[in-house]
Structure formats: structure tokens, C-alpha cells
Amino acid sequence: MILDFVGLFLLIAGFVIGLGAVIVIDIHGFLGRKSSYWTEATTRTHKVTKPLIWVGIFLVIIGGILFFRNEPFSGVPMYLALISIVLVFNGLFLSFRVSPYLLQKEKEGRASELLPESWQRKIIVGLILSDLGWWGSLALVVWYLVTR
């Protein structure tokens, strides 16, 4: 019973922290597509949201492992695990490809320059994967809780 409580608490805390940070950076990124002001704001904001997203991912994974420990690895737990893998790989791309690019532009004094279309397309794909993964996972957890 205590592991169920801790697991569900960590799972929900992970969604609050991670999905909250995703929403913030997505809004900044959307506004930054055509605005130099918001492009620079996005570069600055991602320094805060990136670690929060990683904390959220790890809390969701740890919470999910604890909460679903007695469930067969099928259905909701399996889908959550698969989505988590996608979110981790997407996060690795955003953290180790996009983030260094933004930081380099900032270092060069070009943080307010709009991103080239090629980078904007890559980032949009990453953000869509992130949104689908986070919101889809949350929906699966809610579905699991109300149908059990």
C-alpha cells in the first residue's frame, strides 16, 4: 500500500513538473517562431525548463515502476514504458542537439535571431512528440485509474 502511494505520488509529481515545463517552453517556442524577442526569451527559458523536464521524466518513470509493479507488462504499463522511451530519446535530441545550438547562438550574441526553417522544423517535430507523449501518458494514467 505504501509503495502504491509513493509510486502514484511520484508519477503525478513527474507530470506536474515535466508537463508543466513542457507547456512553458512550447508556448515560448511557438511565440519565438516569428519574433526575435520571443526567440531570445525561449533560449533563456529553456535553461530552466530543460532540467525540469528531465526531473519530470525520471519521476514519471520511477513512479510508474513502483505504481505498476504488480501489473503485467501489457496494456497501460507497456504503453507508458514505450512512450517513456520515445520521450527520453526526444529529450536527448532536444538537450544535446537543439540546446547547444541555442546556447552557441546566445554566446555569439545572436540569441534574438530567428531560427532557420530547418531548425524550426526539427524543433516542431520534437515538440509535437513531446506533447503527444506527455499528454498521451497522462490520459493513459487517468484512464487506468478510472477503469480499475
C-alpha positions in Angstrom: 0.0 0.0 0.0 2.8 2.5 0.9 4.6 1.7 -2.4 1.3 2.4 -4.3 1.0 5.7 -2.6 4.7 6.7 -3.2 4.5 5.4 -6.8 1.3 7.3 -7.6 2.6 10.4 -5.9 5.9 10.4 -7.8 4.0 9.6 -11.1 1.7 12.6 -10.5 4.6 14.9 -9.4 6.5 13.9 -12.5 3.6 15.0 -14.7 3.2 18.3 -12.8 6.9 19.2 -13.1 7.6 17.7 -16.5 4.4 18.6 -18.3 4.3 22.0 -16.7 7.8 22.8 -18.0 6.9 21.4 -21.5 3.9 23.7 -21.7 6.0 26.7 -20.7 8.7 26.0 -23.3 6.2 25.1 -26.0 4.4 28.4 -25.6 7.7 30.3 -25.7 8.8 28.3 -28.8 5.6 28.9 -30.6 5.8 32.7 -29.9 9.5 32.6 -31.0 8.9 31.3 -34.5 8.4 34.8 -35.9 9.5 37.1 -33.0 13.1 37.9 -32.2 12.0 38.9 -28.6 10.4 35.5 -28.0 13.3 33.7 -29.7 15.7 35.1 -27.1 13.2 34.5 -24.3 12.9 30.9 -25.4 16.7 30.5 -25.3 16.8 31.8 -21.8 13.7 29.9 -20.6 14.9 26.5 -21.9 17.8 26.7 -19.4 15.2 26.3 -16.6 12.6 24.1 -18.4 15.1 21.5 -19.7 16.2 20.2 -16.3 12.6 20.3 -15.0 11.5 18.2 -18.0 14.3 15.7 -17.2 13.3 15.6 -13.5 9.7 15.1 -14.6 10.6 12.2 -16.9 12.6 10.4 -14.2 9.9 10.9 -11.6 7.3 9.5 -14.0 9.4 6.5 -14.8 10.3 5.8 -11.1 6.7 6.4 -10.1 5.4 4.2 -12.9 7.7 1.4 -11.9 6.6 1.5 -8.3 2.9 2.0 -9.1 2.6 -0.6 -11.8 5.0 -3.1 -10.1 2.3 -5.8 -9.7 0.7 -5.3 -13.1 1.5 -7.5 -16.1 3.7 -5.7 -18.6 0.9 -5.2 -21.1 -1.8 -2.6 -21.8 -1.3 0.7 -20.0 2.0 -0.1 -18.3 3.5 -1.3 -21.6 2.3 1.8 -23.5 3.6 4.1 -20.8 7.0 2.4 -21.0 7.1 2.8 -24.8 6.1 6.4 -24.6 8.8 7.0 -21.9 11.4 5.6 -24.3 10.3 7.9 -27.0 10.3 10.9 -24.6 13.8 10.1 -23.4 15.2 9.9 -27.0 13.3 13.0 -28.0 14.7 14.7 -24.9 18.2 13.6 -25.8 17.8 15.2 -29.2 16.5 18.4 -27.7 19.1 18.5 -25.0 22.1 17.6 -26.9 21.4 19.0 -30.4 19.0 21.9 -30.1 20.1 23.2 -26.7 23.8 23.5 -27.6 22.8 25.2 -30.8 20.7 27.8 -28.9 23.5 28.3 -26.3 26.1 28.8 -29.0 23.9 31.4 -30.7 23.5 33.2 -27.4 27.2 33.1 -26.8 27.8 34.7 -30.2 25.3 37.5 -29.3 22.8 36.1 -31.8 20.1 34.8 -29.4 17.4 37.1 -30.8 17.9 35.9 -34.4 15.0 33.8 -35.7 16.0 30.2 -36.1 16.5 28.9 -39.7 13.5 27.0 -41.1 15.4 23.7 -40.9 15.9 24.1 -37.2 12.3 25.2 -36.7 11.0 22.1 -38.4 13.2 19.8 -36.3 12.1 21.6 -33.1 8.4 21.4 -34.1 8.7 17.7 -34.6 10.3 17.4 -31.2 7.7 19.5 -29.5 4.9 17.5 -31.1 6.4 14.3 -30.0 6.8 15.7 -26.5 3.3 17.0 -26.3 1.8 13.8 -27.6 3.9 11.7 -25.3 3.2 13.8 -22.1 -0.5 14.3 -22.7 -1.0 10.8 -24.0 0.7 9.3 -20.9 -1.3 11.4 -18.6 -4.5 10.3 -20.4 -3.5 6.7 -20.1 -2.8 7.0 -16.3 -6.2 8.7 -15.8 -7.9 6.0 -18.0 -6.2 3.3 -15.9 -7.2 4.9 -12.6 -10.9 5.4 -13.5 -11.3 2.0 -15.1 -9.7 -0.2 -12.4 
